[in-house]
Amino acid sequence: MTNAPRRPVRQPQPLVGRRVVRCGNRALRQLLQLRRIHLPQEARDQQRLDKYKDQIMAVKTNEQLHAMQHQMKSVEDDIGKQEERVLVNMMEADEINAAIKKAEAALKAAQAKVASERAAIENETKAHQATLAEMTSARGKIVSAMDNKGAIETFQRIAKVRGTAMARAEGERCTICQVRLRPAVFTEVRKNDSLVQCDSCNRILYFIAPQAPKAPEAPQAPAE
């Protein structure tokens, strides 16, 4: 019995999807940590700005006023930078959340596909096992009914060495080793009434007569 065809090996998509989700969650946690750092700093800067606004009414000279305005401008710039960082973090977080949701959906679809393929493979395996058991039983019955035990031993010996004990003879050649058969050997193989082995690979030869080509169909008479 020939081996059943193997399914092609595919990239494990669920594993890739899990890595994408993990990386996205890690990046999201880092952004949230940065936001927790920036927000308190922004609150402290706002408190400083409010304090300067209260103090500016008490200044008495232009030099003090200019110094206070410079400090307020510096704090306002810091607050603006903090707000910009928070806004960028929020936008990045939204993008990461969208990527995570997309990856989770793809992961779920891939897991469903893998489960479906696994079930199909398991069903095919059960069918192959049932066919193998049936063929093994039928082979055992045929072997036990055979009188020529030497042929059975020859078959088993060749199968153990070559993997395949039989080869089709076609066009005066062994179709497995492609060595040309002697005319007398090919004539004997065509009879299919005795055990004939290939002189090169020692496999047992058999012959299947080619099917006669179908006769062309007669053209239909034109309708009147």
N, C-alpha and C positions, 0 to 999 in steps of 0.2 A: 504493500500500500504506500503510495507517495505521501509525503508530508503535506499537510494543509498549508495554503499560502499564508504567510505572516503579514500582519497589518504593519504599515509603515510607522516608524517611531516618530512621534510628534513632540514638539516643544511643550514642556509641562506648563501650560498657561496659568492654571490656578496658583502655582508657586510664584510666577512673575507678578500676578495680580496682588498676592499677599505682600510681596516686597514693595510694590507701589503704594499700597495702603499704609504699610508701616512707615515708609519714608515720608509720606504726606503727614501722618499723625505726628511724627517726630519734628518735622518742620513747623507744624502748627503749634506744638508745645513751645518751641523756641520763640516763635513770634509772640505768643501770649506772655512768655517770660519777659521779653523786651518791652512789651506794653506795660507790664506791671512795674518795670523800672522807670519808664518815661513818664507815666501818669503822676506818680508822687513828685517827681522833679518839676513837672509843669505846675502842680499845685503850689509847691514851695516858691517857684518863680512868680506866680500870680500873687501870692501873699507879699512878696518883696515889692512888687509893682504897686499894690494897694497901699503899702506902707510909705513908699516914696510919694505917692499922690497926696497922702495926708500930710507929709512933711513939707511938700513944696510950698504950701501956703504960709509956712513959718520962716522961709528964707528971707534975708534982709538985703543981700547984695546980688549984683548981676553975676559975680563969679560963682557964688553958691547956687544961683538959679541954673547957670549953664552946667555946673557939675551935676546937679540933681537931674537935669534933663538928659545929660549924657548917660547917667546910670539907668534912668528909666528906659532910654532907647536901647541900651544893652540888654536889659531884662526883657523888653518886648521882643527883641531879636531872638533871644533864647527861647521865649515862649513860642514864637513863630516856628522855630526849628523843631521844638518838641512836638507841636501840633502837626507839622509836616511828617515827622517820623511816625507818629501815631496813625496818621491818615494812610501813609504808605504801608504800614504794617496791617492796617485793616483791609486794604485792597489786596495785599498779598495773601492775607488769611482767607478772604473770599475766594480768590483764585485756587488756593490749596483745597478749600472745602469742596469747590466744584470738581477739582481733579480727583479728590478722594471719593466723592459720590460716583463719579464716572468709573473709577477703578473698581469700586465695590460692585457696581452693576455688571461690569465686564467679568469680575471674579465670579459673581453668582451665575452668570450665563455660562462661563467656562466650567464651573463645577457641575452644572446641570448637564452640559454636553459630555463631560467625562463620565458622569454617572450613567448616562444613556449608552455611551460607547462601552463602558464596562459591562453593563447588562447584556448588550448585544454580543460581546466577546464571550461572556459566560454561557449564553444560550448556544452560540456556535460551538464552544468547547464541549458542551453536553451532547450536541448533535454529532460531533466528530467522535466522541467517545462511544456513543451508541452505535454509530456506523462501524467503528473499529471492532467493538464487541461482536456485532453481527457478522462481520467479515471473518473475524478470527474463528468464530464458531463454524461458519460455512467452510472455511479452509480446513479446519480440523476434521470435519466430516468427509471432505474430499480426499484428504491425505489418508485417513483411516481406511477408505474404500479402495485405495490404489494398491495394485499388486506389485508394481515395480518399485520396491523400496530403494533400489539403487538410484533411481531418478530423484527421489526425495533427498537422499544424502548428497547427491551432486548439486541439487538446487541450493540446499542449505550451506554447503561448503562455498559455492561461488558467491552467494549473498553475503556471507561473513567476510569474504576477502574484498569483493567488488562493491558491495552495497546494493547493487542491482543484479539479480541473477539472470535476467532474460533481456534479450535485445531483438528488436524487429529487423528482419532482413528485407531490404528494398533496393532495387536497382543493382543487384549483385554486390551489395555492401552491407556491412554491419552498421546500423544507424547510430550506434554509441561510439565505437572506436574508429569508425569510418574506414576500416581496412576492407579492400576488395576481396570478395569471396571467390574461391575457385568455382568454375562453372558447375562441376559435379556436385559440390557442396550446396550451391544455391538451388540446383535442381532438386536435391534431396530435401532441402528446407521447404521448398514450395509444396511438397506433399503433405507436410504437417502430420506425418504418421509415425515419426521416430524422433529420438532425442539427438539433435545435431548441435555441436558447439562451434563457436567462432574460433578459428585457428589462432587469432591474435589475443583476444581478451577472455576466451574460454566461456563466455556467456552462452546460455542456451538460446538458440535462434528460433524465431517463429515467423510466419509469413501471413500477411493479410492481403488478399487480392484487391487490387484497385477497383473502385466502383466504376461501372460503365457510365459514360456521360449520358445525360438525359437527352432524349430525342427532342429536337425543336418542335414547339407546338405549331400545328397547322394554322395558317392564317384564317381568320374568320371571314365568311362570305359577307360581302357588303349587303346591308339591309336594303330591301326593295322599297 
